Amino acid sequence: MNVLVTGAGGMVGSHMVELLYEQGHTVFGIYHKNKVNIEQIKLPVHFVQCDLRYGQEIDELIMDHLPQQIYHLAAQSYPTVSWVSPSETIDVNINGTIAVYEAIKKARKYVDAKYDPMVVTACSSAEYGETLNRLKGEQVYVKETAQLNPLHPYGVSKVGQDLISFQYFMNDHIRCIRARIFNSTGTRKVNDVTSDFTYRAVEAERTGTFRLRVGNLETRRAIMDQRDLVRALMLLAEKGTPGDVYNISSEYVYQMKDIVRMIEHQIGHEFEIEVDPALLRPTDEKIIVGDVTKLKRDTGWKQCIPMEQTIADMLDYWRSR
């Protein structure tokens, strides 16, 4: 079938278009500025450069090809950047999402009134925000029914993206899944803890200077491999309940210091730790982990790749780069 992936230049999107192509689909990938990952893809995926906020190109792409599945991954996806550029974050994440749904409506109006794609929209655990800090014991595994109390502009933008998707489902009957994605990492990831630490570890191997700048190492995060995330998104497109919301989370929680120890073990050297105030956030959730009972029940998904394997693959990736 025809499949469209927005945000194909990102870590998740770039791996997803490869897997979809290998499964035999005709794949269209939208990217905006970042071509670094696109240039690593050697498969004949149809890439289109497009700023979703200006809808003409996404209108034409959807009307011309009528993709049966749309994975909307495009976003300004960094909480730290959202503090610096809150207006742009809101604009990109909410108005970009609106553009996708409006393009589907235009395709129904001008091309095929029965056009009925499944849209999987990448929302975020950042929507829960302060709610996560109030949970204790086994309740830290936050459910989809928890209150949304985002702590930064990025989280607010994802709440908007989430609810605007629900509005298009209710009012325009556009089938969609709202996937609240928790922390994920893997090869091609940049600007998260695991990618930063593995990159610096490889630099340390080359220079012999084993010093590591860090932020808050006490926070706890459920971090999953991007391959497990991609499988979850694709299973939701096939088996998820339209209009519904699903957490996608690792079931295993790590303190950031645990990640450091895993990297030290794999490179065979300990770091001298240096806390950098610039890497500390104004507000931060103490623990982020989601309840994935609903995801597993409806799709049969399970987490397969251990963090040790993810870190080993990321170290090898940076060495090859």
QUINOR-V328610 format. One record per helix or strand. SS is the DSSP state (~ for helix, > for strand). FROM is the first residue (numbers start at 1). TO is the last residue. If there is no record, write none. Layout:
ss->{SS;SS}
from->{FROM;FROM}
to->{TO;TO}
This chain:
ss->{>;~;>;~;>;~;>;~;~;>;~;>;~;~;>;>;~;>;>;~;>;>;>;~;>;>;~;>;~;>;~;~}
from->{2;11;26;38;46;56;69;79;86;118;125;129;130;137;141;149;153;176;184;193;211;220;224;226;245;253;256;272;277;287;293;307}
to->{6;22;31;40;49;65;72;84;110;124;127;129;134;140;142;149;172;181;185;207;214;222;225;239;248;255;267;275;279;290;299;320}
